[in-house]
Amino acid sequence: MSFDIGSLLHGSGSVGDLLQLIIPATGETLYMVFASTVLAYLIGLPLGIILVVSSPGHILPNPWVERTLGTIINIFRSAPFIILLVALIPFTRSIIGTSVGTTAAIVPLVISAAPFVARVVETSLKEVPYGVIEAALSMGASPKQIIQKVLLPEAKASLILGVAITTISVIGYTAMAGTVGGGGLGDLAIQYGYNRFRTDVMIVTVIILVVIVQIIQSLGTTLARKLTH
Amino acid sequence: MIQIKQLVKKYSSPQGQVMALDDVSLNILPGTIYGIIGLSGAGKSTLVRCLNLLEKPSSGQIIVAGQELTALSSKELRKARQNIGMIFQHFYLLQSRTVSENIAFPLEIAGVPKTEISMRVKELLNLVGLEEKATAYPGQLSGGQKQRVGIARALATKPQVLLCDEATSALDPQTTLSILNLLRDINQKLGLTIVMITHEMKVVKEICTHVAVIHAAHIVENGPVESVFIKPQSDIARQFVSTVFPNDLPADLLKELATHRDSEIVRIQFLGTRASDPIITDLLRTCEVRANILYGSIDHLRSTLFGTLTLELQGSPEQLKEAQHYLTSRDLKVEVIKREL
């Protein structure tokens, strides 16, 4: 129905034309979001774990590691994404072979999301009462066993909510991916909806983004609730 | 079973060094239920946490089952900890695991094969009386049930020692009793050595065979519960004993009694079979004194009877002396209470 409203408002473009723009852009957005979130977790989850276990009074306290890692994460998190996007162009080219396109946009997205993930994971893991960890220590658990059998399973619900938060933030960042030719819904909204006054494109992209965000958030919330006993 | 030798634990704080434990030595024999009682901040929690090295001692030795824990590598220490169970005031169960899975947890850590784990878990559920809660999550259990899971979990690896850190302090009196009974059963059935940290003398009274009183980082007295209850040496121990056996007379009464001449107030304490002897009748028949009963109570220390009787004895100084002598000769602990005039 929204297609019709958009077309009627401006009289320009047909539903077919709109779909031709929207479908590939949606695909690009989903690809960028999920690939970057997964990769960001591959980097950020271990970093978050290290931040927690190396903190004072935890199972492997190491002030040097905690402080260094914390500082690096803060530096990456304070850089505005648009700056990072451009600054990382040489780095992207060196690992992907090109600095333009959807896949190339994933590199800065990951670099920007991973430190965010590390902090989100850190917050979740810190919610596990230290007494539970001490109980495991008193049974002779090794640090590895505590991470695998206590920290991660006990924080599962919170970690899943963190995944939802991260994914949604990444969706926001992908809007800027157009700067390096990444495409996606955000880029479409800027290029067509804003620059070419295609209000229909603007409205539809926004609606699709809202729906995606809603789905991810309710998935996260439902799953987290199921895991809470 | 457990030897603590010259244990010192210092913390550094912004105000300087804080002594949590200052030269603490204790020898805990196999099969005993050893109570460690103290006010909050006395250092008792630190002491029990030093026993499995959750807290690293600043100096001193901890020897459990012949193994000097303070000399072990971290890998050896993990192995040694499987021989020392621990339960906590706030239970600290894994919320994401069912009751069965919580009990299986220490066995998984110890690398016990799966089939063996499920058999052992069944045994333990039976031991603590929670068979029908096997698939429940901790969030669905009452405090007492949670502590039962805690106990089953602590016993899973068949330890020789069980440490209890204020294990009943978060429970109501009824539940406390049932948990204490369970611990006593386990102690008798399995010959387990139990160390209990508590601030409640009634816990000590219920099940402990021995008690150590800890105050301001020192052990001020220790020994079999009977001797500490009957003859507390320190003020702090006396205070603790009076929380379960209150025998202070009201101030008004003392004031009035102070005006009496040729009389004295004595407190008699008796233990075990003495509690059923007709002492007063015998006393009055033997000595020419008159007795006025001011206060009496009878209770139990574990399974032994323990009684207190406060009397005002009236008679000449010679007669009073004779009466005291008679009571002492009957193996009773007699104490003359001072009156201010």
Contacts between the chains, C-beta under 8 A, distances in Angstrom:
chain1	res1	chain2	res2	distance
A	129	B	90	7.9
A	129	B	92	6.9
A	131	B	88	6.2
A	131	B	90	5.9
A	131	B	92	4.2
A	132	B	92	4.7
A	132	B	93	7.6
A	132	B	94	6.4
A	134	B	54	5.8
A	134	B	88	7.9
A	134	B	92	7.0
A	135	B	86	7.1
A	135	B	88	6.4
A	135	B	92	4.0
A	135	B	93	7.9
A	136	B	105	7.5
A	136	B	109	7.3
A	137	B	54	6.2
A	137	B	81	7.5
A	138	B	52	5.5
A	138	B	54	6.1
A	138	B	81	6.1
A	138	B	84	7.3
A	138	B	85	7.8
A	138	B	86	4.1
A	138	B	163	7.8
A	139	B	81	6.5
A	139	B	82	6.7
A	139	B	86	7.9
A	139	B	105	7.1
A	139	B	106	4.0
A	139	B	109	5.4
A	139	B	110	7.9
A	139	B	153	7.8
A	139	B	157	7.2
A	140	B	77	7.8
A	140	B	78	4.0
A	140	B	79	6.3
A	140	B	80	7.5
A	140	B	81	3.8
A	140	B	82	4.5
A	140	B	106	7.6
A	140	B	109	6.0
A	140	B	110	6.9
A	141	B	78	7.3
A	141	B	109	4.8
A	142	B	78	6.1
A	145	B	109	5.6
A	149	B	105	7.1
A	149	B	108	6.9
A	149	B	109	7.4
A	150	B	94	6.7
A	153	B	94	7.2
A	153	B	96	4.7
A	153	B	97	7.5
A	154	B	94	6.1
A	154	B	95	6.3
A	154	B	96	5.4
A	156	B	96	6.1
A	227	B	96	7.2
A	229	B	95	6.1
A	229	B	96	6.7
A	229	B	137	3.5
A	229	B	138	7.5
A	229	B	139	5.0
A	229	B	140	7.4
